[in-house]
Amino acid sequence: FSGVMKRLDRTIFDISYIYLKERNDPIDPFVYHHENDTVTILTKQQDQDICNGAWLTRYHPIIEKENLDILFYPDLTMSTHAQRLAMAKLAKVQATSHGHPVTSGIPKEIMDYYISWEAAELEYDTAAHHYTEELLLLPKETMHQYYSPKSDGKRSLVTGGFYSHIKRTDDIFSGNDIPEDGNWYTCMQKPFKFQPEVDELFCGILKQDPWGQLILHMADTPSIQDNFVHRLRNEGCDMSRVHFLPVQPHHILLALYSLSDVVLDSYPAGGCTTTREVL
């Protein structure tokens, strides 16, 4: 959403960012792009706050005093704390969007609108039943996001690393026992998107292509990883041809995509940023 927020007409909109500081990650500098925008940082105070999200109620009056016309929650389901905050009516109009293309589940008396893209939805009367909010659609003829290049064709603009020289024989791949020959089928979507429905797809590819090698994103949590491996075995996957890679620097990811024969999307939860980077 940063591209949209940067381009909003400041003669019409006064923009206030409310940042939930859940971790020690740096704040995205785009919120300081316009000098007249305000930034409010909400932090957990460990000496008085417990870990269940109740600390957010302390900030309700602060947000209410802003007297906001619209309180917009981008990527609401990406944060349990944002989800809890959104359960309170703190502005005249409250809306959310994707992130995950799924309703917040919050009644429309509190979360007034879900803003989606017409091209990504079913017919309106059907799609509207999938949301607790009132569904608003951006026109399908309009691309509602702004593209920022992540590569110049040889180098990642995220890490600055070059990737065009990387080969299948390099340690990052051979060190993970990925054979340099054969057909590489790669899916580096986040592991939580690997729902049981995708098992048949992954294993079916290997059954139909005896030269296929499946390269997947390794889960950070051992129990989740073990469960996924167990599912694939039960589906009849040839596990000698299934390879897991942990999180990689951006330029290594770009090299992997360019070296792969086929890049797969996850199912039924499809990709967004990862898919765009492949394209």
C-alpha positions in Angstrom: 0.0 0.0 0.0 3.0 2.4 0.2 2.7 3.4 -3.4 -1.0 4.4 -2.9 -0.3 6.2 0.4 2.6 8.2 -1.1 0.4 9.4 -3.9 -2.7 10.5 -2.0 -3.5 14.2 -2.6 -2.4 16.0 0.6 -4.7 18.9 -0.4 -7.6 16.5 0.2 -6.3 14.1 2.8 -4.6 14.5 6.1 -2.7 11.3 6.7 -1.9 9.9 10.2 0.0 6.6 10.4 -0.5 4.4 13.5 2.3 1.9 13.9 2.0 -1.1 16.1 5.5 -1.9 17.2 5.3 -5.6 17.9 8.9 -6.4 17.2 12.2 -4.5 17.0 11.9 -4.2 13.2 12.7 -0.7 11.7 9.7 1.4 10.6 9.3 1.5 6.9 10.7 5.0 5.8 7.8 5.6 3.4 5.7 6.8 6.3 8.0 9.9 6.5 7.8 10.6 2.8 5.5 13.6 3.4 6.6 16.0 6.1 3.1 16.9 7.2 2.0 13.3 7.8 2.0 12.3 11.4 3.3 9.0 12.8 2.0 7.5 16.1 3.9 4.6 17.5 2.1 2.2 19.8 4.5 0.0 21.9 4.1 -2.7 24.4 5.6 -1.9 27.8 6.9 -5.2 29.1 6.6 -4.2 32.8 2.9 -3.7 32.6 1.7 -5.5 29.5 1.0 -9.2 29.2 1.3 -11.1 25.9 -2.4 -11.5 25.0 -2.9 -8.2 23.2 -4.8 -6.5 25.9 -2.2 -3.8 26.1 -3.8 -2.3 23.0 -6.9 -1.2 24.9 -4.6 1.4 26.6 -4.3 3.2 23.2 -8.0 3.3 22.3 -8.5 6.8 23.8 -5.4 8.1 22.0 -6.7 6.9 18.6 -10.2 8.2 19.4 -8.9 11.7 20.1 -7.5 11.8 16.6 -11.2 12.1 15.5 -10.4 10.2 12.3 -12.9 10.2 9.4 -11.4 6.9 8.1 -9.3 4.3 9.9 -7.9 1.9 7.4 -6.2 -1.4 8.3 -4.0 -2.7 5.5 -3.0 -6.3 5.7 -5.2 -6.8 8.8 -4.8 -10.5 9.1 -1.0 -10.4 9.0 -1.0 -9.3 12.7 -2.9 -10.7 15.6 -2.4 -7.4 17.5 -3.9 -5.4 14.6 -6.8 -7.9 14.5 -7.5 -7.2 18.1 -7.3 -3.4 17.7 -9.7 -3.6 14.8 -12.4 -5.1 17.0 -13.0 -1.7 18.6 -14.9 1.1 16.8 -12.3 4.0 17.0 -13.3 6.1 13.9 -16.4 7.1 12.0 -15.5 4.7 9.1 -13.3 1.7 9.4 -12.1 -0.4 6.5 -9.6 -3.2 5.7 -8.3 -4.8 2.5 -5.8 -7.5 1.4 -3.1 -8.7 2.7 -4.7 -12.1 2.9 -7.7 -12.0 0.7 -10.1 -13.0 3.5 -12.7 -11.2 5.6 -11.7 -9.9 9.0 -14.7 -11.7 10.5 -15.5 -8.5 12.4 -19.2 -7.3 12.2 -19.8 -4.5 9.7 -21.1 -2.4 12.6 -17.4 -2.1 13.6 -15.5 -2.9 10.4 -17.6 -1.1 7.8 -15.9 -2.1 4.5 -13.7 -4.6 2.9 -12.0 -3.2 -0.2 -11.2 -5.7 -2.9 -10.4 -5.8 -6.6 -13.2 -6.8 -8.9 -10.9 -9.0 -11.1 -10.0 -11.1 -8.0 -13.6 -11.7 -6.9 -16.6 -13.9 -8.0 -19.8 -12.2 -9.1 -20.6 -9.5 -6.6 -23.8 -11.1 -5.1 -21.8 -14.3 -4.5 -18.6 -12.6 -3.3 -20.4 -10.3 -0.8 -21.6 -13.4 1.2 -17.9 -14.2 1.9 -17.4 -11.0 4.0 -18.8 -9.8 7.3 -18.0 -6.3 6.1 -19.7 -4.5 3.2 -17.7 -5.4 0.1 -16.4 -2.5 -2.1 -14.8 -3.4 -5.4 -12.1 -1.5 -7.2 -12.6 -1.6 -11.0 -11.1 -4.7 -12.7 -9.8 -2.5 -15.5 -7.6 -0.6 -13.1 -4.4 -1.9 -11.5 -4.7 -0.6 -7.9 -1.1 -1.2 -6.9 2.1 0.6 -7.9 5.0 -1.5 -9.2 8.4 -0.9 -7.7 11.2 -2.9 -9.5 13.1 -5.3 -7.3 15.7 -6.2 -9.9 17.6 -4.6 -12.8 17.9 -8.0 -14.5 21.3 -8.9 -13.0 21.2 -7.5 -9.5 18.6 -7.5 -6.6 17.6 -4.0 -5.7 16.7 -5.3 -2.2 20.0 -6.8 -1.2 22.3 -5.4 -3.9 23.6 -8.8 -4.6 24.2 -10.0 -8.2 22.4 -13.2 -9.2 22.9 -13.7 -13.0 26.2 -15.5 -12.5 24.8 -18.1 -10.0 24.6 -21.6 -11.3 22.9 -24.8 -10.3 26.2 -26.2 -9.2 26.8 -23.5 -6.6 26.9 -24.6 -2.9 23.6 -23.0 -2.0 21.9 -25.7 -4.2 24.4 -28.6 -4.3 25.0 -28.2 -0.6 21.3 -28.9 -0.1 21.5 -32.1 -2.2 19.6 -30.6 -5.2 20.9 -32.3 -8.3 22.0 -29.9 -11.1 20.3 -32.0 -13.8 16.6 -32.8 -14.1 13.6 -30.5 -14.2 13.4 -28.1 -11.2 9.9 -27.4 -10.0 10.1 -24.6 -7.4 7.6 -23.2 -4.9 9.0 -20.7 -2.4 5.7 -19.5 -1.1 5.5 -19.3 2.7 4.9 -22.8 4.2 1.7 -21.8 5.9 0.2 -21.7 2.4 1.0 -25.4 1.8 -2.5 -26.6 2.7 -3.4 -30.3 2.3 -5.0 -29.7 -1.0 -1.6 -29.0 -2.5 -0.1 -32.3 -1.6 -1.6 -34.1 -4.5 -0.4 -31.5 -6.9 3.2 -31.6 -5.7 3.4 -35.4 -5.6 1.5 -35.8 -8.9 4.2 -33.7 -10.6 6.9 -36.0 -9.5 4.9 -39.1 -10.4 4.4 -37.8 -14.0 7.9 -36.4 -14.5 10.6 -39.0 -13.5 13.2 -36.3 -14.0 11.4 -33.8 -11.7 13.0 -32.3 -8.6 10.7 -30.4 -6.2 12.2 -27.4 -4.4 10.1 -26.0 -1.5 10.3 -23.4 1.2 11.3 -25.0 4.6 9.1 -24.1 7.5 10.8 -22.2 10.4 9.0 -24.3 13.0 10.2 -28.0 13.2 6.8 -29.4 14.1 5.2 -27.7 11.0 8.0 -28.9 8.8 7.7 -32.5 10.1 3.9 -32.4 9.6 4.3 -31.3 6.0 6.9 -34.0 5.3 4.6 -36.6 6.8 1.7 -35.5 4.6 3.9 -35.7 1.4 5.0 -39.2 2.4 1.4 -40.3 2.9 0.6 -38.9 -0.5 3.2 -41.1 -2.1 5.9 -38.5 -2.9 9.4 -39.7 -3.8 11.0 -37.8 -0.9 14.5 -38.3 -2.5 13.4 -35.8 -5.0 11.8 -33.3 -2.6 14.2 -30.6 -1.4 13.7 -27.9 1.2 15.4 -24.5 1.4 15.3 -22.1 4.3 14.7 -18.4 3.9 17.2 -17.0 1.3 18.6 -13.6 0.5 16.6 -11.9 -2.2 19.3 -12.2 -4.9 19.5 -16.0 -4.2 15.8 -16.3 -4.6 15.9 -14.5 -8.0 18.7 -16.9 -9.1 16.6 -19.8 -8.0 13.6 -18.6 -10.0 15.8 -18.0 -13.1 17.4 -21.5 -12.8 14.0 -23.3 -12.3 12.2 -24.9 -15.2 8.8 -24.3 -13.6 7.8 -22.0 -10.7 4.7 -23.2 -9.0 2.1 -21.2 -7.0 0.7 -22.4 -3.8 -2.9 -23.7 -3.6 -5.5 -22.9 -2.5 -3.8 -19.9 -0.9 -2.1 -18.3 -3.8 0.9 -15.9 -3.8 1.1 -12.1 -4.2 4.5 -10.5 -3.7 6.4 -13.8 -4.4 4.4 -14.4 -7.6 5.0 -10.9 -8.9 8.7 -11.2 -8.3 8.8 -14.4 -10.4 7.0 -12.7 -13.2 
